[in-house]
Amino acid sequence: MSTKILTTAIIIFLFLKFIFNNSDKSNAIFFFSDLGQLATFLIGISMMTFAIYFINFLKNDVFVITFFSLSILFLLLNYFFGLEEYGSTRRIYIFSSLSIQPSEIIKLSLILISAFIFDKFYNKKIILISILFSIYLIPVIFIQLQPDTSTAIFISSFALIAIFLSGASYKTLSGITIGIFSLLPMIFAIIIADYQLDRINSFTDNSMDPLGSSYIINLVSEAIKSGGLIGPGIINVNDSILSNVIAANSDFALALIIEQLGFLALFLIILGLIGILWSGTYISYASKNKFDYFVTLLSTYALVMQGLLHIMVNVSILPATGTTLPFISNGNNAMIINFILIGLIIGVNKKNIESDKTKL
C-alpha cells in the first residue's frame, strides 16, 4: 500500500513536470524540454533502480565514508574551480553542458553518513549528537561561502531534524537552535552577500524598489494570481508573466505551473508531498534495522522539506532562496538526487516485504 501511494505521488510530480516542460517547445523531445532533460530523467530512473536493488551496497561502511569524503572534497574544489552564476558559485563545469553541483550531492551523502552514525552510536547519545552536529557544520560553512544561503539554511534545518530524530532531548535541541540563531547577526554581517540582503529587504517591503529587488517578487505574485482556480491551460513560456525572470524554471517553478493550471496544481503538489511523507514514515517504522529506519526518514523529510520551502517562497511566506521543487524544477543534479532518495525509500520497503515473507 505504501509503495502504491509513493508511486502515485511521483506520478503526480512527473505529470506536472511534463506539463511544465511542454510550455517550452523550442527544443522539445517527447515530453522533455531538451535532450539534457531526457538524459537526466533516464539517469535518474537508472540510479533509482540501482538504489532499490542494491541498497545494501549503499549502506556499506567504506562506501558511505568514501562518498561523504568525496562530497566534502567537491565542495572544496567548487570554491576554487566553480563558475560564478547569478552571484553564487555553485557548479563545477566539466563541459559546457555538463556540470556538477556539489551542494546537491552533499545532501545525499549527509543522509547516508547520518544513518551510518546513527546505526553505530545509537546507544551513545552524546557522541552521536556531537558527531552529527560536526558533519553538518562543515558543509554548511563551505556552502555559505559560495554563497548559497538557501542550501545552507536547508542543511542547517535538516541537521536539527536529524539530531532530534537521533533522540536528542528538547533541552539539547533548544540549546543548539539558540546557539545557531545567536550567530546569525555575525553570519549576516560577514558572509551574506548584498544581493541576498536585498532579497530579504524586498520581502519585508515589496513596494521598495519595485523595478529592482522587488520586481521578481511582484511578478511571481502576479503570475500566481493570474492562474485562478484551474488556470487557462498550457501556455507558451514566452507568453508567461515570468518569461523574463532569470531561473524562473527552477526557483519559481510552482508559480509557472499555477499560472497555467491554477491552484489545482498547488493542491496536487501538496497531495503528492503528503503521499511521500506518509509512505516514507510508514516504511521507516516498519524497517528492520537502525540504518534503514534513519535513511528512510531522512530521505523522506529531505524531499518534503524542499518541496515545502519552494512552496513557501513562491507564495511569499519566505523570501526568495533559490530552493527547487522536487522532480519539477529544472536542475539535473537535483533531479538525479531526488530519484535516488525515492529509490532508497522503495529499497527499504522492498527489504521489509522480503523479510516479512521469510518469517512466514
N, C-alpha and C positions, 0 to 999 in steps of 0.2 A: 504493500500500500504506500509506504513512504517513498519508494523508488518511483512509483507512478506519479505521485504528487510532485516530486522533484523534477521528473521528466516533463510534466505538464508546464511547470514554471519556466523551464529552459525553453520549451517550445514557444511560450508567450513572448519571452525576450527575443528569440530569434525571429519570430514573426514580425515584431516591431522593428527589429534590425533590418530586415529585408525591405520593409516599407520605407524605413529611414534611408537606406541605400538607393532605393528606386527613385527618390526625389532628385538624385543626381545621375542623369542618364548619359552624361558626356562620354564616359568610358565604361559603360555598364557591361558586365559579363554575367549572364544569368541574373541572379538577384543581388549580385555584388557590384559595388561602385567601380571597382577596377581589379586588375589581376592580383595586386598585392593583398586586397581584402579576401579574395578567393583562396590564395595561398595560405594566408593566416588562418582562415577557417579550417582548412584541411589539416594544417599543422596542429591546430588546437584540438581538433577531434582525435587526431593520432595520439597526441600527448595525453589526452583524457583517457583514451582506451588503454594506453600503457599504464597510467596510474591505477586504473581499475584492476587490471590483471597482474600487475607487478608491484602492488603496494608494499609488499614485504621487502622488496629491494629498496624502496624509498625510505624505509624506516631503519635500514642498515646503519649502524653506528658510524662506520667510516664514511659512507656516502653523505650522511647528514652533516657531519663536522666539516668534510671537504667542501660540500656545496655552500655551507654558510661562510666558510673562509674565502671561497672564490667570490661570493656575493659582496663581501666587505672589500675585497681587492678591486672589484669592478667599480664600487663606489669611489674608491681612492683614485683609480685610473680616470674616472669620469671628471674628477677635479682638475686633472692635468690635460686630458685629451678630449674632453667633451666639447661639443659645439654649442655656443650660446644661441638660444632661440627665445624670443619674446621676453628677454630679461632674465632668463634662467638657463643654466647649463645642465640639462637632464639626460642627454643622449651622447653615446659614442658611435659615430658613423663608421661602418665597415666599408660600405659602398654608398653611393648617392641615395639609393632607395632602400638600403638595409642598415638598420641601427639597433643598438642595444640600449635599453633604458634600465640601468641598474636599480633605480628606486622601485621598479615593478618586480624585478627578480628577488629583491631583498624581502618582499612581502611573503613569498613562498618559502624562502629559506628560514625566515623567522618563525613561521608556523611549524616547520619540521623540527628546528632546533629547540623550540619551546616544548613540543611534545616529547622530544628526546630527553630534555632536562626534567620535565615533569615525571617521566617514567623512572628516571634514575634516582631522583632526590625527593620522591613523593613523601617519604616519612621524615624528611629533614627540612622542615618548613623555612627556617631562617636561611639556610643555604640555598634552597630552591628560589625563594623570593629575591635574594641578593643577586643570584646569577641571572634570573630573568630580567631584573632591572638593568643589569650591566649590558646584557646582549642587545637590549632595545635602545639604550642610551647612545651606543656607538654609531649605529646607522642614522639615528635622528640628528646627531651633530653633523655628520657628513652630508646628509640630505639638505639640511637647512643652509649649509654653506653654498649650495648650488645657486641661488636659494630656491627651494621648493617647499614653501611653508605648508601647503595643503597636505602633501605626503608626510611631512614631519609631524603635523598635528594628528593625521590619521594614525600613524605608527605610535605616537605618544598615547593616544586614546586606546589604541589596541593593546598597548603594554599594560595599561591599567586593567583592562578586561582580562588579559592573560594572568596577571598577578592575582586578581580577585578569584578567578576560576581555579587557581592553584591552591586556594584555601586560605588566603590572607584574610586576617580579621578586618572588620570595618575600621578599627582604630589604625591599623597599619596602612590600609588603603587611603584613609583620610590624611594621614601624615605625608604620604608620598604625593598625593594630589596637592596639598597645601604647599609642599616644597616646590613642586613644579610651577604652580601659579605665582609663588613668591619670586621666581626667577624671570617671569615674563617681562617685567619692565626692563631688566637688563638685556634680555634677548631682543626685545623690540628696539632698544637703543643701539645695539651693536650689530645685529645680524639682519633684521628686517629691512628689505630694500624699499626705496622711496615709492616705487610704483605699487608695492603691496600696502603701504600706509595709505596711499591714495584710494585704493580699493576699500579699505576699512572706513575711511572718512566719507567716501561717497555712499557707502552702505548705510551709515548712520544718518546721512542727509543727501538723498538722491537729487535734490534741487541744486546742490552745489556743483558748479562746473558742468552744466547739462550737456555741453558739447565736448567735454573732456572725460574725466574719470567716471562721471555718472552716465555717460552716453550709452554704454553697453547695458548697464542695469536697466535703464529705461526702455531700451529696445527689447530686452528679454521679457520684461513685464508686459509690454505691448503685444509681443508675439503670443504669449500665453493667454492674454485676454481675448485676442482675436480668434482663438480656437473654439471658444464656447464650449458646449457640452459634447458634441460629436464631431465638430470640425468640418471643413469643406472637402476633405479627402486629400489624396496625394497632390502636392503642388511641386512645381519645379524649384530646385534650390535657388535659382536666380530670382524667383518671384517671392522668396521668403523675406520677411522683415529683417531677419538676421543674415541676409546674404553677404553683407559687407563686414560682418563681425569675424575677426581672426579666431580660429579654433572653435567656432560655433558648433561644428560637428563632433567635438569631443567634450568641451566644458559645458555646453548648453544644449546637449542632445535632447534632453527632456523638453525644453522649450520648443525645439524644432518639431518634435513629434506631436506635442499638444497643439501647436499651430495647425497641424494637418488633421489630427484625429480628435482634437478636443480633450476634455478632461476624462473621457473614456479611456484614453491611453494611460493617463496617470493612475486610474483605477486598476487597469490591467497590470501595470508595473508593480503597484503596491501589493496586489494579489499574488504576483509572482514572487516577490520578496518574502511575503508571509509563507508561501509554499516552501521556499528554500529554508526559512527559519524553522518551520515546524518539522520538516523532513530531517534536516541536519541534526536538530536537537534530539529527535526521537531515535535516530540511528546512533548517535553518540552514546546515549544512555543504555542502548542495547549492546554496545561493544563489549568485547571480551577481555580487553587489556587497557592499561592506562594510556599507552601511546595512541591507540586507535580512538579512544574517548576524547583525548585532548586535541588531536589533529583534526577530528571531525568538527568539534565545537568551534575551534579557531577558524577553520576553513569556512564554516557557515557564517560566523559573525563577521568575517572579513568581507564576504560578498554583500551581506545585508547592510553593514555599516557604510560601505562605499556607496551603495545604492541610496541609502537614506541621506547621506551627506550631499550627494548630487541633487536629490530632490529638494532639500532644504535651501541649497544655493539657488536653484532655478526659480523657486517660489519666494525668494527674498527673505528667508528666515535667517540665513547666514550670508556673509559677504562672499564674493566670488573667490573660489580657492583653486580651481583647476582640477577638481575631482571628477573622474569619468563615471559614466553609468555602465555597470557591468553588462557585457555582451552587446551593447547598443552603440555606445560612443566609439568613434574611430580611434584606434590605438592598437597596433599589432601586438606589442609586448603585453599589454593589459589583457587583451582578448585571450591570448595563449595561457597566461597565468590563471585567468578565471576558469578556463576549461579544465586545467589541471586540478584546481580546487574542487570542482564538481566531481572530477574523477576520483579524488581522494575520498570524498563522501560516499560515492557509489561503491568504491572499492571496499570500504569498511563494511558497508551494508551487505555486500556480496560475501565477505568473510563471516559476518554474523549469521547469514542464512545457511552457509555451508557448515558452520559449527553446530547450529541447531539440528540440521539433518543428521549429523554424525551422532548426536546424542540419542536419536530415535532408534 
